[in-house]
Amino acid sequence: MPATQSIDKHTEFARCFESNKLSPFVAFHWLALAFKDIARAPLLSLIYGLVFTTIPAAIMWLAFEVETHLVILPAAVAFALIGPAFAAGLYDVAWELEKGHKPTLSHSLKSMFRNPAGEWGFAILLMVIMIVWMRLAALIHALYPNVPNPNFEQLSAFLGLGTLVGGILVVTVFAISAFTPQIMMERRVDIMTAVVSSIHAVKSNVAAMIVWGATIGVLVIVGFLTGTAGFIVIMPLLAYASWHGYIATIKTKKPRKYE
């Protein structure tokens, strides 16, 4: 369970919401609560799960269509990070359950337009980052040795630069996307305030965010290993867990009982 210590931070160019200090393995608590949310709203979870399953299925189709493995890693990681930005409907389901309401499909769809400039602007931002990532992957591939069966020394430049660039992008995108969509949907603030608050919360809880990020990665791998069918459950699970993570991490004036 998260501790109650809070951290206050302000910047000159945007507000920054206070964040709580989390225990390292709190992500597993969020997942346990997310399973309960799925049980309380099974039909809506199934509907959104089926919709979101088409995204990784399209990624796999793209990989086979262009006949190159280069798109798989950046596309898979980008999907794991971009997916929550499009999960406003599922966040609304969790939010309605938190308030003791019965969630509906129509209400959850309307949530996508609670803060349209912020939510869709942020989605576009992440899509641009994904495109840049894909282009960088193609450029880095130019370092791949043009010889059959290259050894490790010949591959070192390719692997080293690829790992460095990929690592920087993963950390950056995770930090700006961890809590930004939830903040913008509930509080209707501007993108900069939400992004700064998300980055601050991640920076203040490095251990917990490493575990949470690794958990997302493992679940995404499981989803692909099941031929994307696993995402029917995995996507609602991650979205609900992200909502619980937001409640536990970003401080509010009144205590939240839904964590």
ABEGO torsion letter per residue (X at the ends): XBBABBBBBBBAABBBBBBBBBBAAAAAAAAAAAAAAAAABAAAAAAAAAAAAAAAAAAAAAAAAAGBAAAAAAAAAAAAAAAAAAAAAAAAAAAAAAAGBBBBAAAAAAAAAABAAAAAAAAAAAAAAAAAAAAAAAAAAAABBBBBGBBAAAAAAAAAAAAAAAAAAAAAAAAAAAAAAAAAAAAGBBAAAAAAAAAAAAAABAAAAAAAAAAAAAAAAAAAAAGGAAAAAAAAAAAAAAAAAAAAABBBABBBAAX
